[in-house]
């Protein structure tokens, strides 16, 4: 298999050695690295800061917006290792090996992508040792919490070696990407995100499902050129993951500082702020959504979050107005019920609460009749009975309104 021409796209290729002078075990590409556990094949690419990756420029960034993952304290991408593995399968059990461990990290103003390759299964201890020597205290992955991280932890355990990533700050960009772009992307595969977000389209890329079979063919033929397309694939994964981290952080910061015309994106950032407990920030973002142009689902979700925040701030009148807008837009039964609760308990207006309960009864009657249920209707009956009693007491002279 011929070498992929994209090896020279960003980086100078390793000079080919004269095969007559090259020992049989020395690889054509990369070098052999000595470790306490033996030798491991290492391929290394150096990407200078400012190089292009699709439509984005590779930059060394020392901080990211904390809303990407509020569980991480002062995460520094420039001090992190970007991790991606190529494996013999997706099962993740004891029979699954990571035959390539790819790691990207900054060395001064150069992003180094270092790939540790296992030429045979007996080289795994050397591979794991070399990777452990280069590990950092912070980690960026894509679905690594569910796959790469537990897989590598298992491989270190099987080899009776200390797992070097145990105490790292781990940023998994799959979950961050879903939270930010869930209303923009149908697929959250890294290859699809890099096209949509980074403007990076791969050419002649090896399909992921073929990677294990190519490695097993390599074990039979021992032609290292068979692995070159996989090295390309792994390198591009690491570069895209690094750039996706920067893009996600910049997207959140831009929305918070400058705003924008993308109501769906504003809503997603507002949801992230809301779930992080930053209520005032979320309320400010929701106020930027244009009710005249936003889609109905976007506006409905924005009103739900806004009403909840206003209740937290004890701004009862504004919360009631928001719930009423929501009920008018969507015939939302829960919005009517919440409005009735506000009128009864906070605004001390049982007559208005009773009106809202009756309105909710009409909205729910057909729905629950068709499903053969009366759970919600029974709750409304109970609330209506209590409100009627309150109104009856109010009409009697000398008797005040009860606060049930």
Buried (B, 14 or more C-beta within 10 A) or exposed (E): BEBBEBBEBBBEEBEEEEEEEEEEEEBBBBEBBEBEBBBBBBBBBBBEEEBEBBEBEBBBBEEBBBBBBEEBEEBBBEBBBBBBBBBBEEEBEEEBBBBBBBBBBBEEEBBBBBBBBBBEEEBBBBBBBBBBEBBBEBBBBBBBBEBBBEBBBBBBEEEEBEBBBEEBBBBBBBBBBEBBBBBEBEEBEBBEBBBEBBEBEBEEBBEBEEBBEBBEBBEEEEEBBBBBBBBBBBBBBBBBBBBBBBBBBBBBBBBBEEEEEBBBBBBBBBBBBBEBEBBEBBBBBBEBBEEEEBEEEBBBBBBBBBBBBBBEEEBBEBBBBBBBBBBEBBBBBBBBBBBBBBBBBBBEBBEBBBBBBBBBBEBBEEEBEEEEEBEBBEBBEEBBEBBEEBBEEEEEEEEEEEEE
